Amino acid sequence: MTLNVDPHGSDRLVSLLVGPDRAEELKQTSGGFPSLTLSQRQMCDLELLLNGAFTPLTGFMGQAAYLSVLDTLSLPDGNLWPVPIVLDVSEPIADKLAPGMQIALRDNEGFMPAVLTVEEIWRPDREHEAQQVYGTQDTAHPGVRYLMNSVNPVYLGGRIEGVQAPMHHDFENLWDSPEEMRGLFHKLGWRQVVAFQTSKPMHRLQREITLKVAKELQAHILLHPTVGVTKPGDLQYYARVHCYQAIRRYFPHNLAMLSLLPLAMRMAGPREALWHAIVHQNYGCSHMIVGPKHAGPPTMENEDLPLYDAAASRALIEQHESRLQIQVVHVEAHRYVPARQRFMGVSEIEQRGLEGVEYTDAQLKRDLALGEEPPEWFSYPEVVAELRNAYPPRNRQGFTLFFTGLSGSGKSTLAKIVYGKLVEGGRRPATLLDGDIVRQNLSSELGFSKQHRDLNIRRIGYVASEITKNGGIAICAPIAPYTETRRAVRELVEERGAFIEIHVATPLAVCEARDRKGLYAKARKGWIPEFTGISDPYEVPERAELTIDTADVTPMEAAQEIYLYLLKEGFIDA
C-alpha cells in the first residue's frame, strides 16, 4: 500500500543533506569559511530546506525567484510558491562576501548544520515585499514589523549542502522529517491523512472539527502543531506540546498521530495557508484543514476585524488549489450553542435563529490569571491543567514593571519606592533595573545614539524576561523613548509573564526645571547630541497600563497608585 501524494513540484523529496564523505569534507574545510550565526527564524527555514519539507527548493532563493514569488506566487519554473525563503544578512557581513564564496551556517551554539554557496547578493524592496506577502505595509502587523525592523537589509541566494540535521533535545520521539512521516504512513497503511496545523492548543471545538472532517473523508489525522517562531502572545512551546499530548487521548485509538513542525510562521494569512498546504503535501498528507483565521495575525491595533477576510482567503486558495495534490478543507467559524449543548457553524446558527457564545484566548488567559475556571464546554480537564501550569494565577506569576518617561520625570524615584514596597512584602524576589545602574553594569560600552539606546533597552528587556520567566518581579526604569523598542520588549516579556507599562508623563518643563544632573542645560547648549525631549523625540506610549504625572502628586502618592493597581489586578496577594 503506497501513498498517492507526490512531493510538490517533484517526483521525490528534495533533501539537501549530503552523503557522509561530502559532509566530512565540508567539516574539514569549513574552518576557512566565513561563518554566519542564524536567527531562530532562519534556523527553522534551514531545517525545512534540509529535510525536504520545502521541496522543490534547493537553497535560499535568488533575486529572480524571490521577485517571481512576490509577484506571481510562483517559482520561475512555474511551480506554486507563495512565500519567499531568503537569507538576510547585515551590511558589514554582505560587504565581505562575493558570489562563489562558501559560508558556514551555524546555530547559536556554533554547531554547523549546513554550508551555503553564495550565488547572489542583493538589496530587496521591503515595502514591496510587505505589500505583496502581507497585503499591507502597516507595522502593526507583526509580520510586517519583523520584516521592517528585524530583517537585515541584504539578501543572499544560493545552494545549500546539509552536513547534519539540526538536533532537538526535547520531545525526541515527536520530530519527524517528511521522509520519516511518509514511511510511518506507509507502515501503518494510512492512505488518506488530514493535517491539522495550528500554533495554539487544541480544545473541544478543534477536536470535534478535526474528528468530523476525518470521518467524512475516511482519513487518519496528523496533529502537526507549529513549534518554530509563532505569533506574539502564543502559549509557550513546551506547554503547547503538553496540551497536545493531553488531548491526544481523546481521539480514537490508532486514528491520530502527533508530530512537531519546526516552521517559522509569517502570519501572512491566505498566502501562508497555501504555503502550509505545500509543506503538508511534502509530508505526505492528502488533506489539510484551514479555518477562517488560519495563519492570520492577532487582530491589529485599532482594528475591530481581522486583517484577512475569510472569503478572500478561501478564494485565493481555491484559485491555486489545482496546482497542488493536497486538498484544502475549509472550515467556517463555530460557536457553542447552550440551547443545543454543542458546537455549531455560524451559518447554521443564524439559519436556525439560535444564539451562540464564544470564549476567546484573551478570556481564557484572564480567567486563568485570576484563578477562575473556564467553561466546562470549552476544553478538557487535562488540557486546562496544563494551561494552569503555563498561566498560574497572577499572584504567583512573574511580571515586569516598565517605567518610561523623560529624564527627570521621576521614574527612578518611583521605581525605587515600589521596589522597596515589594521587597518589604517578601513574597517574591524583585530586581531593580534602573537605567543608570544598567548602563554601568550591562551596557558600559554603549553610547547614546539611537542604535545604542535601542540595544540598551533590548538588553534590559531580555534580563527582565528571564526574571519574569522564573517567577520574579523585574522593575525597569529606562527612558525608552521609542515605541517600536518598547513594543519589542513587551512582546518578549509577555511570552513569560505580565508586562505593565507605566508612563511617567511629567511635562518637559517640569523635568527641565528639576534637572538635578544638569543634563538639560548641557543639551540646550548643544553639548549632548540626541538628547530625548530636546534634540531627539520621545514617542508617547499609546497603550500604557498606567499613566502618572509626578508634577501633581508626591512620589509616595504615585507609588501607592501603582501598588493599588497591582492589588486590583491580582498581581499582589490580598
C-alpha positions, -999 to +999 in steps of 0.1 A: +000+000+000+015+033-011+007+070-007-009+087-036+005+121-028+038+131-046+061+158-032+053+193-045+068+200-079+089+169-079+087+131-081+108+128-050+116+148-018+145+172-023+166+166+008+197+188+009+216+166+033+248+153+016+264+119+019+289+112+048+320+116+026+310+151+014+298+160+049+332+151+064+349+171+036+328+202+044+335+198+081+373+197+074+373+227+051+347+249+069+374+263+092+384+286+064+349+297+056+333+329+069+306+320+095+270+332+099+251+326+131+214+321+121+184+336+139+157+313+152+136+320+121+165+313+098+172+280+116+136+270+111+138+277+074+171+259+071+158+228+088+128+225+065+151+231+035+174+203+046+147+177+053+127+182+021+097+200+036+104+229+012+106+207-019+114+216-047+137+244-032+174+236-033+185+266-012+177+302-003+161+320-032+179+342-056+165+375-067+146+362-098+129+335-077+122+360-049+105+385-073+086+358-091+072+345-058+062+381-047+045+390-080+032+357-093+031+333-063+053+310-084+089+300-088+105+308-122+097+272-133+060+278-128+056+258-096+033+273-070+052+290-041+036+319-022+062+329+005+098+340-001+125+318+015+155+341+017+186+346+039+191+381+052+224+394+064+238+427+077+257+452+055+291+446+072+287+408+066+275+414+030+304+437+022+328+408+029+310+383+006+310+377-032+293+351-054+311+318-054+321+320-017+311+294+008+296+303+042+294+280+073+258+284+086+258+279+123+233+279+152+236+300+183+258+273+199+283+273+170+271+240+155+273+239+117+243+221+101+250+234+065+272+253+041+258+279+017+275+286-017+267+322-024+252+328-059+235+362-055+237+392-032+211+420-034+191+446-016+153+439-015+125+464-017+110+455+017+080+478+013+071+459-019+077+426-001+054+436+027+026+447+004+028+415-017+031+390+010+010+406+038-013+429+018-002+458+040+028+479+050+014+487+084+039+477+111+010+470+134+011+437+116+037+415+135+050+400+102+055+434+086+070+447+118+095+419+118+103+425+081+108+462+086+126+462+119+143+429+124+152+415+089+187+426+077+189+449+046+208+425+023+196+391+010+218+361-001+207+335-025+225+302-030+227+265-030+228+246+004+247+215+013+235+200+046+261+185+069+237+173+096+201+180+105+196+203+135+195+185+168+164+185+191+170+176+227+133+176+238+103+155+228+128+132+210+100+110+196+079+138+181+103+152+155+096+135+121+110+146+088+088+143+057+106+111+047+101+096+081+065+107+082+058+092+048+074+060+060+052+059+090+021+064+069+032+036+046+040+012+075+006+019+091-014+017+059-026+053+061-036+063+025-057+094+034-043+117+060-057+151+070-033+176+086-044+199+115-018+226+120-020+254+145+002+274+168-025+272+196-036+244+219-065+222+208-097+223+228-131+205+224-141+225+194-109+218+174-111+181+184-147+178+172-140+196+139-109+175+132-127+143+140-157+152+119-135+160+089-116+128+093-148+107+094-162+124+063-130+118+044-124+084+059-089+097+067-065+095+096-053+126+114-018+142+117-018+166+146+011+189+135+015+219+158+039+247+148+067+249+172+091+273+154+085+310+156+048+317+161+025+346+169+032+371+196+013+361+227+011+324+218+014+298+245+050+289+253+062+260+231+067+233+258+033+240+274+017+238+239+032+204+232+020+192+267-015+203+258-014+183+225-001+153+244-030+156+268-058+159+242-044+131+220-061+106+243-095+119+233-090+107+198-100+071+188-071+046+191-049+045+160-067+074+143-044+103+151-006+109+152+012+137+169+044+153+154+061+187+157+066+211+128+096+234+132+082+261+109+086+299+114+052+315+108+049+347+089+012+354+097+006+360+060-030+347+060-041+334+026-005+331+012+006+313+043-023+288+041-011+279+006+025+276+019+013+253+047-005+232+022+027+227+002+046+217+033+020+192+043+018+177+008+056+172+012+049+154+045+026+131+026-008+144+037-038+142+014-058+169+030-053+200+053-078+218+074-080+256+071-101+277+093-113+313+088-083+328+107-057+304+095-022+319+098-035+354+104-021+378+129-038+388+161-064+415+155-043+445+146-042+475+169-071+500+164-089+474+143-121+456+152-120+429+124-092+405+113-069+418+085-076+388+063-112+382+051-122+345+053-140+347+020-110+363+002-086+337+018-108+309+005-110+324-029-072+327-032-067+291-020-094+277-044-078+297-073-045+279-069-057+246-054-055+228-088-017+233-087-015+211-056-021+175-050-032+181-014-068+191-009-077+220+014-108+215+037-123+249+046-140+251+079-162+281+089-162+297+123-181+278+150-198+289+183-211+269+213-249+269+214-261+264+250-296+255+239-283+225+219-253+219+242-230+215+212-208+235+187-224+247+155-212+266+125-222+303+125-242+299+093-264+271+108-267+292+140-280+321+120-303+300+098-319+284+129-322+316+148-301+303+177-277+321+200-240+310+201-213+320+226-176+324+220-148+320+246-117+338+234-080+332+241-079+366+259-108+355+282-091+322+289-058+339+299-076+363+321-097+337+338-066+315+344-047+345+357-075+353+382-078+316+393-112+312+376-125+281+358-130+283+320-165+270+309-167+232+310-178+230+274-146+248+262-118+223+270-108+191+287-096+189+323-062+176+313-056+204+289-068+230+314-044+216+340-015+221+315-027+256+309-028+263+346+008+253+348+016+278+320-006+306+332-006+304+370-027+329+390-013+364+388-002+364+424+022+335+415+032+349+381+064+368+374+058+402+360+077+433+347+070+469+358+084+490+329+086+527+338+092+550+308+094+588+306+117+618+302+148+623+321+138+639+354+102+627+352+106+607+385+109+572+370+139+561+391+124+575+423+091+558+417+108+525+408+129+526+440+099+532+462+078+504+445+108+481+447+111+488+484+074+481+490+075+448+471+107+436+487+092+445+521+063+422+513+088+394+508+066+370+488+086+370+455+121+381+446+122+416+429+151+431+409+156+468+402+169+475+367+174+513+368+186+529+337+218+543+352+226+510+370+222+490+338+244+515+319+272+509+344+269+472+347+254+458+315+259+484+288+290+504+298+305+502+262+274+517+246+270+554+236+237+574+233+230+570+196+195+557+187+210+523+178+229+521+211+199+532+231+177+506+214+203+479+222+204+490+258+166+488+262+166+454+245+192+441+269+171+454+298+141+436+282+159+403+279+170+404+315+135+413+326+120+385+306+143+359+323+134+373+357+097+372+348+100+336+334+114+324+367+085+339+387+103+371+399+095+408+396+116+430+373+114+467+378+128+487+349+132+524+347+149+535+315+138+565+294+129+541+265+118+569+241+109+547+211+075+530+205+089+501+185+116+492+211+091+493+239+067+471+219+096+446+212+103+444+249+066+439+257+063+410+233+095+394+247+083+397+283+047+386+276+060+353+264+070+346+300+045+366+321+028+400+325+042+433+312+029+465+329+040+497+312+039+528+334+042+561+316+056+587+339+041+616+319+057+645+337+058+675+313+091+685+298+091+719+315+088+703+349+115+678+341+138+706+329+132+726+360+143+697+381+174+689+361+194+677+391+222+664+368+224+695+347+217+674+315+190+696+300+212+727+304+240+709+285+216+697+258+202+732+253+238+743+247+243+715+222+268+697+243+248+665+244+236+654+210+204+634+205+190+642+240+155+630+245+130+658+247+154+684+233+171+672+201+156+637+199+119+628+202+101+610+230+073+589+215+044+589+239+030+554+248-005+548+235-014+517+255+004+521+288-014+503+317-008+533+339-001+570+333+012+591+361+022+628+362+046+634+391+041+671+388+008+668+406+015+641+432+042+632+456+064+602+448+048+582+477+013+590+464+023+579+429+038+547+443+006+539+462-013+543+429+009+517+414+006+494+444-032+497+443-033+488+406-012+457+413-036+447+441-067+453+419-053+433+390-043+404+413-005+406+410-003+411+447-020+387+470-047+404+490 
